[in-house]
Amino acid sequence: MKKELYVTNPPMSNTNQESAQEMISDKELLSQFKRLEAIPNEPKKIVKEMIEAFLLKTECNKS
């Protein structure tokens, strides 16, 4: 079963950015997510699919 992940997110407000900074303790990862916000939607969609695939694989391997 293929899980589809298509999410469109509006640009983050200052409050949302502050929340993200509080939730993501890995500063390098947070920096990468901020940089991803600036890329076009099509490549961004591919990155999201790759992240989702990696997470699913990791979760399945735990079982």
C-alpha positions as CSV (number, residue, x, y, z in Angstrom):
1,M,0.0,0.0,0.0
2,K,1.5,3.3,-1.0
3,K,0.9,6.2,1.3
4,E,0.5,9.5,-0.5
5,L,1.9,12.7,1.1
6,Y,0.9,15.9,-0.6
7,V,0.9,18.8,1.8
8,T,0.9,22.4,0.8
9,N,2.1,24.7,3.6
10,P,1.8,28.5,3.6
11,P,5.0,30.4,4.5
12,M,5.6,30.1,8.2
13,S,4.8,33.1,10.4
14,N,7.2,34.3,13.0
15,T,5.2,32.4,15.7
16,N,5.3,29.2,13.7
17,Q,9.0,29.6,13.1
18,E,9.6,30.0,16.8
19,S,7.5,26.9,17.5
20,A,9.5,24.9,14.9
21,Q,12.7,26.1,16.6
22,E,11.5,24.9,19.9
23,M,10.3,21.5,18.5
24,I,13.4,20.7,16.4
25,S,16.4,20.5,18.6
26,D,18.8,19.6,15.7
27,K,19.9,23.0,14.5
28,E,21.3,21.6,11.2
29,L,18.0,19.9,10.4
30,L,16.1,23.1,11.2
31,S,18.5,25.0,8.9
32,Q,17.9,22.5,6.1
33,F,14.1,22.8,6.5
34,K,14.4,26.6,6.3
35,R,16.4,26.3,3.1
36,L,13.9,23.9,1.6
37,E,11.2,26.5,2.0
38,A,12.8,28.6,-0.8
39,I,12.9,25.8,-3.4
40,P,10.2,25.4,-6.1
41,N,7.2,23.1,-5.2
42,E,8.1,20.2,-7.5
43,P,11.5,19.5,-6.1
44,K,10.1,20.2,-2.6
45,K,7.5,17.5,-3.2
46,I,10.2,15.0,-4.1
47,V,12.1,15.8,-0.9
48,K,8.9,15.3,1.2
49,E,8.3,11.9,-0.5
50,M,11.9,10.9,0.2
51,I,11.6,11.9,3.9
52,E,8.3,10.0,4.2
53,A,9.8,6.9,2.5
54,F,12.8,7.0,4.9
55,L,10.5,7.4,7.9
56,L,8.3,4.5,6.9
57,K,11.2,2.2,6.2
58,T,12.7,3.1,9.6
59,E,9.4,2.5,11.4
60,C,9.0,-0.8,9.6
61,N,12.5,-2.0,10.6
62,K,11.7,-1.3,14.3
63,S,8.9,-3.9,14.1
